Amino acid sequence: MAHDLVLKNGLIVTPSGPINGALAIVGERIVGVGADETIGAAHREIDLRGKIVMPGLFDPHVHFGISDTFGDDAMATDFQYDTRDCLMGGVTTIATTTLIGREPLPELFSRAMKCGQARSWCDFKVTCVVNTLDQVRQIPAVAKQGGVSHKFFTGYAGEQAEAFGMSREGISPGFFYEACRTIAASGRPVFPMIHAEDPFVRGILVDELRRSGRRDYLTAWAESSPEWAESVQIYTYGAIANQLGCPLYPVHISAAQSVDTIATLKAQGFPIVGETIAYFLSTTASEMDAKGAGAKGKIQPPIRFDKDRDRLWRGIKEGTLSVVGTDSLTYSARFKESGDFWDCRVGINMQVPDTLALLFDEAINRRGVDLVTLARVLSENAARMYGIFPRKGAIALGSDADLVIVDQEKELTLGRQRYRGRTDYSLWEGRKVKGSPVMTFLRGNLVMEDGEIVADKGFGRPVEQTMKPHGG
C-alpha cells in the first residue's frame, strides 16, 4: 500500500545521526526512514535534492498574552496570528506561559489552553506562572490537567514583583522550598523553571547607570546585571530543588559564569537543565549598540559580551546547555520607541521566525556544531523535558511528522519582510545568513513553503504527555 508522502534524496537528521535517504509519512506519523530504495511508493513524492531534514523545532519559551494589551483576548490574538511566524521558522511546537496574576492556577491554565485551541497554527504546551503560595498548593491540580512546567520569576523583587502579582520580596528561597516540596509530594512528573537573576544589586546598579547619562544603552544595561547575578540564584535554587528531588530548569542563561555554575552542579549530580536563547547566541551588547538597537534590544537578563556568547556556544557543544528558546513577546515597536530607555518595557519581540536561520548559520557554518547537536538543543531535549518525546522532537518511526527542510546553500536576508504575523520590527534587519528553512510540515501537512504559509488555516493543538518528563 502506498504511503501518503515520501520525502526522498535528503540528509535526514535522526537522533542517532544523519543519514542520506528518505522518509515516509502516513497520516500524521512517520512510518519509514531509510535509504531511498527501501522506502517504497507514495501518492506524492518530493525530491529534496540533498537538503537537510530536521525535526520540527520546539520553542519552550514564549510569552503570549503579554502584548500591547494584557489578557485573554490578547493571548487568543497572539495564538491566532503570531503562531504563523512559528511555521515560517520551522517551529512546530511551542510552550507559552499563562497570564500572570493571582487567580487560581487551574483557571489560568485552562484559560490559556482555551485561547490556543482552534486558533494556533502550531502545536503547543502551557507553562504556569506561579506567584502565590495558594497557587503553589494548586500545582498538583494543574498536573492532573497535563501541566508539567511551572515558572518562578525569582529574579524580581520590589515594585517589579508586585506588578507581576507577587509580594515585594518576590520568590524567596522559602517560597521556592514550599513549591519544590509540593511538586515532590504530588507524585507527578512536574518541574520548576526559574528566571535566575539577583534583583537587589541590579536595582542599585540600574539607578547608578541611569544617572550616568551613558549613551551605549545596551552595554550599560548589561553592566547593570553583574556576571554572577544568575549564578547565585542557580546555585541557591538548584540546591533546594536537588534536596527535594526536583529537576531545575533555569531559563535564558546569558552569562559565562552561569554556564560554569551549571557545569559544576551537573558534575555533582544535580538534575539541572540549562536553557539559553537564540538572541544571546547571535549577538552582543556592543554589536547591538553599534546598530542603534536601543530599547528594542532591552531584555532581562541582558544580552552580554563576546566572552559570554563564546561560553554559551561551548556550553552547547559540551552539553552543559541543552535547550534553546527565544523568550519571545508580542509588544509592538511603540513600546520601545518612545520615552526613556531605562523606563521602557523589557523583552524582545517574536524571534521565532529567525531562530533556525540564525543558529544554523552560526552553529554549522561558523562554530563547528554538528547537525545532531543542533537538532537536540532546538527540539529533542525540550521535548524530553516536557514528556512529549519521541512523539515530538525526533525523526523516528511513530513520531509526529513535524519536519523542517533546510536548504544549507540558500542565502537569506533577515528582516521584517519575512514575518507573517503582527510583528512590526526585526532586530535582525539586513543580516545575511546562509542556510534557510524552506519547508515546514506539521503532522504530515505542508504548512510553509519558500517563505509563505501554504496551509488554509491553523490546526495546531495541545500536545498530550506521552512519557515521563525531563528525560526520565
HUKAUR-V899844 format. One record per run of one state. SS is the DSSP state (2 for helix, 1 for strand, 0 for the rest). FROM is the first residue (numbers start at 0). TO is the last residue. If there is no record, write none. Layout:
SS:FROM:TO / SS:FROM:TO
//
This chain:
0:0:1 / 1:2:13 / 0:14:15 / 1:16:25 / 0:26:27 / 1:28:33 / 0:34:34 / 2:35:38 / 0:39:40 / 1:41:46 / 0:47:50 / 1:51:54 / 0:55:55 / 1:56:61 / 0:62:64 / 1:65:65 / 0:66:68 / 1:69:69 / 0:70:70 / 2:71:87 / 0:88:89 / 1:90:96 / 0:97:103 / 2:104:115 / 0:116:121 / 1:122:128 / 0:129:131 / 2:132:136 / 0:137:137 / 2:138:143 / 0:144:147 / 1:148:151 / 0:152:156 / 2:157:162 / 0:163:171 / 2:172:184 / 0:185:189 / 1:190:193 / 0:194:197 / 2:198:211 / 0:212:215 / 2:216:222 / 0:223:227 / 2:228:242 / 0:243:246 / 1:247:249 / 0:250:254 / 2:255:266 / 0:267:270 / 1:271:271 / 0:272:272 / 1:273:276 / 2:277:281 / 0:282:283 / 2:284:290 / 0:291:292 / 2:293:296 / 0:297:304 / 2:305:317 / 0:318:319 / 1:320:324 / 0:325:326 / 1:327:327 / 0:328:332 / 2:333:336 / 0:337:346 / 1:347:347 / 0:348:350 / 2:351:365 / 0:366:369 / 2:370:384 / 0:385:398 / 1:399:399 / 0:400:401 / 1:402:412 / 0:413:414 / 2:415:417 / 0:418:430 / 1:431:441 / 0:442:443 / 1:444:448 / 0:449:450 / 1:451:452 / 0:453:460 / 1:461:461 / 0:462:471
//
